[in-house]
Each structure stands twice: as structure tokens, then as C-alpha cells.
Amino acid sequence: MKHLPFDALMELESGVIDEASQVINRRLSDMPSFFHDQDAVQAQLEEDPVLYRTYVKQNPISSSLWNIGSSVIEPGTVGNEYFMTKGHFHLKEEAPEVYFTVSGSGRLLLQKHSGEIEVKKMAPGVINYIPGGWAHRTVNVGEKPLIFFAVWPADAGHNYGAIEEMGFSRLVVNDRGVPKIIDNPRYAPGLVK
Ligand SMILES: [Fe+2]
């Protein structure tokens, strides 16, 4: 197969990538179990807000190729927990990823299977490098959309199930207007190897 150079335009205001081959819209109803306050989830399911969108320009699945994409996480909370992505390990565990934040304010949760965790800031101009083996979740802690560009190996794949069952050991919550990192009471590291 012949691979040709291509260009893409990411609208900086909206985060939309033109001619994306895949657009993912995640609403609260797509991920109700990911939030810790289940009463708040039930209360907000009727409105069912869009939490985030991801635009992907996919290459054929190959270890020598990269996908490019952008994500836009809306501002808001479910209870006191900020809107966030599901978070995932890569199926190909060693596959890394790079984020470049264009606008907004966020946190990047990184967690290994061993439970080791790091929390990084996301702000315009910040480049986050995610090594292989680290699950990654992004959280919008600001009042406008968090928009970032991402690049990852085309054969990385996504493993959402491990995080759905295990959770991250920390939550990012709005504490009277200030983002705060707290322990996740539902964290269950023993469930998934
Ligand atoms: Fe990823």
C-alpha cells in the first residue's frame, strides 16, 4: 500500500479537524458508570450532556504509521466531578501518545497497571508525552472547552474496559471553584490485571 503525505486543518477555536475520518461524540449516557456520584449521574441523564468530542484522521493500522486527532472536552461537572474522557490503556501497551493543548485548562491523569499515578497540567502550549503502559484520561477544569491535538501510533488500539472496571485512583473535583485531586473511593485495582 502506498502512503501519501497529507495535510489537515484544525480549527483552533472549535478543535474541529476537517475531513476527519472518525468523529466520536460522548454523552453522559455513554459513560454513566465512570463518575463517582451516581445520584448526580441519574439527575443529569435526562439532559444527557455531550461531555466530549474526538476527531480522528486515521491511517491504515500499521506500526509505522501515526493517527492524528483532536479532542474537545466541554466545561461542566457531574456532581462535583469535572467532565472528562473515559480514559484508556492502549491495546498495544507499549504505544505512546503526545498531546498538545491549544486552549482551555485541564488535567491529565496517568496511571500504570501497578497503580502508580501522575497528574499533569494541560494549558495552551503545553506538550504532554504519554509513555507506553500508562492509561490516560483528560479532565476539563476550566470554564471553556479544553481543546488539544493528539498523535499516536495507528496500531495502538484502545482498552477502555480496564479503566471502566478499575477506575483511576484519583478524582478531579470542583471544590468551590478550585480543581482539587482527591482519592477515588471506588478505585478497585484488584479487579483487572
Ligand atoms: Fe490513547
Boltz pocket constraint, residues with backbone or C-beta under 6 A from the ligand:
constraints:
  - pocket:
      binder: B
      contacts: [[A, 88], [A, 89], [A, 90], [A, 97], [A, 136], [A, 152], [A, 157]]
      max_distance: 6.0
